Amino acid sequence: QVQLVESGGGLVQAGGSLKLSCAASGRTVSSYAMGWFRQAPGKVREIVAAISWRGGSTYYADSVKGRFTITRDNAENTVYLQMNSLKPEDTAVYYCAAAYRMRAAVADMTEYAYWGQGTQVTVSS
């Protein structure tokens, strides 16, 4: 089993930055694709970004391209999401997830078997 714990969320003004971390434990996730998702109140959960097992390829939702960056440190069993130029519409609970059957960056939520509990990101206008 894999346990994922997100951290780094909080309240920030529009235009500000936050860096989310996702620490994995239980087993290494170095051979898994990883992803960040978010869910705003009243909306469905959506992909934000995904990264391949070695970090060589990434995927970003159109809404965050050029503002967010996903990276990973396999030695630390940790995935990060750097969020810049934040907007009020980025407000959501952000979830980290692991796709143990996949090595390529994948946007399909159904491929992700392990999920964290989420961290709240609130962007004020």
C-alpha positions in Angstrom: 0.0 0.0 0.0 1.0 3.6 -0.6 0.1 6.5 1.6 0.2 10.0 0.2 0.3 13.1 2.3 -0.1 16.6 0.8 1.1 19.7 2.4 1.8 23.4 1.5 -1.7 24.6 1.0 -3.1 27.8 2.4 -4.5 31.2 1.8 -2.8 33.4 -0.8 -3.7 36.6 -2.6 -4.3 36.6 -6.4 -1.0 36.7 -8.2 0.8 34.9 -5.4 2.6 31.6 -5.3 2.4 28.3 -3.3 4.3 25.1 -3.5 2.5 21.9 -2.7 4.4 18.8 -1.6 3.2 15.2 -1.7 5.2 12.7 0.5 4.7 9.1 -0.2 5.3 6.3 2.3 4.6 2.6 2.5 6.5 1.8 -0.6 8.5 3.7 -3.2 6.6 5.5 -5.9 9.7 6.0 -8.1 8.3 3.7 -10.8 4.8 5.2 -10.8 3.3 8.1 -12.7 2.1 10.8 -10.3 -0.5 13.4 -10.6 -2.1 16.4 -9.0 -5.9 16.9 -9.1 -8.2 19.5 -7.7 -11.8 19.8 -6.7 -13.6 23.1 -6.2 -16.9 23.3 -4.3 -19.8 22.0 -6.4 -17.5 20.9 -9.2 -16.0 17.6 -10.3 -12.5 16.6 -9.6 -10.1 17.5 -12.4 -6.6 16.9 -13.5 -4.1 19.7 -12.8 -0.8 18.1 -13.8 0.9 14.7 -14.2 4.5 13.5 -14.4 6.1 10.4 -15.7 8.0 8.0 -13.5 11.4 9.6 -14.2 10.0 13.1 -14.6 10.9 13.3 -18.3 7.4 14.0 -19.5 4.6 16.1 -18.0 1.0 17.0 -18.7 -0.8 20.1 -17.7 -4.4 21.2 -17.9 -4.9 24.1 -20.2 -6.0 26.3 -17.3 -2.7 26.0 -15.5 -0.2 25.8 -18.4 2.6 28.4 -18.0 1.7 29.0 -14.3 2.1 25.6 -12.6 5.1 23.2 -12.6 5.1 19.6 -11.5 8.3 18.0 -10.4 9.4 14.9 -8.5 12.3 13.8 -6.4 12.4 10.0 -6.4 15.2 9.9 -3.9 12.8 11.6 -1.5 9.7 9.8 -2.7 8.1 13.2 -3.1 6.2 15.1 -5.8 5.8 18.8 -5.9 3.5 21.3 -7.5 4.8 24.9 -7.9 1.9 27.2 -8.4 2.6 30.8 -9.6 0.3 33.6 -10.7 -2.5 32.1 -8.7 -6.1 33.1 -9.6 -9.3 33.0 -7.5 -10.5 30.2 -9.8 -7.6 28.0 -8.6 -9.3 27.8 -5.2 -9.9 24.1 -4.5 -8.8 21.1 -2.5 -5.7 19.7 -4.2 -5.0 16.0 -4.2 -1.9 14.0 -5.0 -2.4 10.6 -6.6 -0.2 7.7 -7.8 -0.8 5.5 -10.9 1.0 2.3 -10.1 0.2 0.7 -13.5 1.5 3.7 -15.5 4.9 5.1 -16.1 4.0 7.8 -18.6 2.3 11.0 -17.5 -1.4 10.3 -17.6 -4.4 12.6 -17.2 -7.1 9.8 -16.9 -8.2 9.9 -13.2 -9.3 6.2 -13.4 -5.6 5.2 -13.8 -4.8 6.5 -10.3 -5.1 4.0 -7.6 -3.7 5.8 -4.5 -4.9 9.2 -3.3 -4.0 11.6 -0.6 -6.4 13.4 1.7 -6.0 16.7 0.0 -4.8 20.2 1.0 -6.9 23.3 0.7 -5.7 26.1 -1.5 -7.6 29.4 -1.3 -6.8 32.4 -3.5 -8.4 35.7 -2.6 -9.1 38.4 -5.1 
